[in-house]
Amino acid sequence: MSIRVERVTTPARTGVWVGIAAIVLMVAAFTGALVVRRAEADWIHFRLPLIIYINTLVLFASSTTLERARARLATGSGWLAVTLGLGLLFVMGQVLAWRNLAAQGLFLATSPSAAFVYVLTALHGIHLLGGVAALAYVLGRIRRAQGVAGALDAAALYWHFMGVLWLYLLLLLTLQL
């Protein structure tokens, strides 16, 4: 006997997919620009700060806590709050990474390679803050005992996409720098 799980398409989930498509197109454009620009003589090679790799662990921990919140939908507000905290910790870690780059003399205008690091990590951070806002909205609905299944599903889709996108950006930057 098999159990068939149907995923209901909600307006929120559809909106998230449209947003994901737009983000993928933007990142594809930046990837193409980075690959073409890397061939120029003024490309500087440097190592990414260690905090960027630590941030990766923070982001994946947040995906785990989000899934715990989803598994305990009625009582998952604690795990959702932890997910929010980890998301904010990730963004703070990105700021520390930028400070580390600045301490090395690498600024937005220093070189094209440094500019790509700043721009790509900033864009990811801004989009991740959008995910934090979505999760905060869901957390508020849980605390007011309003229906949250559809909203949490859409927010989780976006959050996990941000994790996959971060892995892609980290791999891209690590290989191109």
C-alpha positions in Angstrom: 0.0 0.0 0.0 1.4 3.4 -1.0 0.6 6.7 0.4 0.4 9.5 -2.1 1.2 13.0 -0.8 -0.2 15.8 -2.8 1.4 19.2 -2.6 -1.2 21.9 -2.9 -0.2 24.9 -5.0 -1.0 28.0 -3.1 -0.6 31.6 -4.2 2.2 32.1 -1.7 4.1 29.0 -3.1 3.6 30.2 -6.7 4.9 33.7 -5.7 8.0 32.1 -4.2 8.6 30.1 -7.4 8.4 33.3 -9.4 10.8 35.0 -7.0 13.2 32.1 -7.2 13.1 32.2 -11.0 14.0 35.9 -11.0 16.8 35.3 -8.5 18.2 32.4 -10.6 18.2 34.6 -13.7 20.0 37.4 -11.8 22.7 35.1 -10.4 23.1 33.5 -13.9 23.8 37.0 -15.3 26.4 37.7 -12.6 28.0 34.3 -13.1 28.4 34.9 -16.8 29.9 38.4 -16.1 32.2 36.9 -13.5 33.5 34.2 -15.8 34.1 36.6 -18.7 35.6 39.3 -16.4 38.0 36.8 -14.8 40.0 36.5 -18.0 41.2 40.1 -17.7 44.7 40.9 -16.3 43.5 43.0 -13.4 41.8 40.0 -11.7 43.2 39.6 -8.1 43.3 36.1 -6.5 42.7 36.0 -2.7 41.3 33.6 -0.1 37.8 34.1 1.2 37.7 34.8 5.0 37.2 31.8 7.2 33.9 33.2 8.6 32.3 32.6 5.2 32.8 28.9 5.6 31.6 29.0 9.2 28.5 30.9 7.9 27.8 28.0 5.6 27.4 25.7 8.7 25.2 28.3 10.3 22.9 28.4 7.3 22.7 24.6 7.1 21.9 24.4 10.8 19.0 26.9 10.2 17.6 24.6 7.5 17.6 21.8 10.1 15.9 23.9 12.7 13.3 25.0 10.1 12.5 21.4 9.3 12.1 20.6 13.0 9.6 23.6 13.2 7.7 22.2 10.2 7.6 18.7 11.7 6.1 20.2 14.9 3.8 22.7 13.2 1.5 23.3 16.2 4.4 23.7 18.7 7.2 24.6 16.3 7.5 28.3 17.2 10.6 27.6 19.3 12.5 26.0 16.4 11.3 28.7 14.1 12.7 31.4 16.4 16.0 29.5 16.4 15.9 29.5 12.6 15.3 33.3 12.6 18.2 33.8 15.0 20.5 31.6 12.8 19.5 33.6 9.8 20.4 36.9 11.5 23.7 35.3 12.7 24.5 34.4 9.1 24.0 38.0 8.0 26.1 39.3 10.9 28.8 36.8 9.8 28.7 38.3 6.3 29.3 41.7 7.7 32.3 40.3 9.6 33.5 38.7 6.4 33.4 42.1 4.7 35.3 43.7 7.6 37.9 41.0 7.2 38.2 41.7 3.5 38.5 45.4 4.2 41.3 44.7 6.8 43.1 42.9 3.9 42.8 46.0 1.8 40.1 44.5 -0.4 37.2 46.9 -1.0 34.4 47.1 -3.5 36.5 49.3 -5.8 39.8 47.4 -5.3 39.4 44.9 -8.1 36.7 43.2 -10.1 37.2 40.0 -8.1 36.7 41.8 -4.8 33.6 43.6 -6.3 32.1 40.3 -7.3 32.5 39.0 -3.7 30.9 42.0 -2.2 28.0 42.2 -4.7 27.2 38.5 -4.7 27.3 38.1 -0.9 25.4 41.3 -0.4 22.6 40.3 -2.8 22.4 36.9 -1.1 22.3 38.6 2.3 19.5 40.9 1.2 17.5 38.0 -0.1 18.1 36.0 3.0 16.8 38.9 5.1 13.6 38.6 3.0 13.5 35.0 4.1 13.9 36.1 7.7 11.0 38.5 7.3 8.9 35.7 5.9 9.7 33.4 8.8 9.0 36.2 11.3 5.6 36.6 9.6 4.9 32.9 10.0 6.1 32.9 13.6 3.6 35.8 14.3 0.8 33.7 12.8 1.8 30.7 14.9 1.7 32.8 18.1 -1.7 34.2 17.1 -2.9 30.6 16.4 -3.7 31.4 12.8 -3.4 28.8 10.0 0.2 28.7 8.9 0.8 25.5 6.9 0.7 27.2 3.5 2.8 30.2 4.6 5.3 28.0 6.4 5.6 25.7 3.3 6.3 28.7 1.1 8.7 30.3 3.5 10.6 27.0 3.9 10.8 26.6 0.1 12.4 30.0 -0.2 14.7 29.4 2.8 16.0 26.1 1.5 16.6 27.7 -1.9 18.7 30.4 -0.2 20.8 27.6 1.3 21.3 25.9 -2.1 22.1 29.3 -3.7 24.7 30.0 -1.0 26.4 26.7 -1.7 26.5 27.7 -5.4 27.9 31.1 -4.7 30.5 29.7 -2.3 31.6 27.2 -4.8 31.7 29.8 -7.6 33.7 32.3 -5.6 36.1 29.6 -4.2 36.8 28.3 -7.6 37.1 31.7 -9.3 39.2 33.5 -6.8 
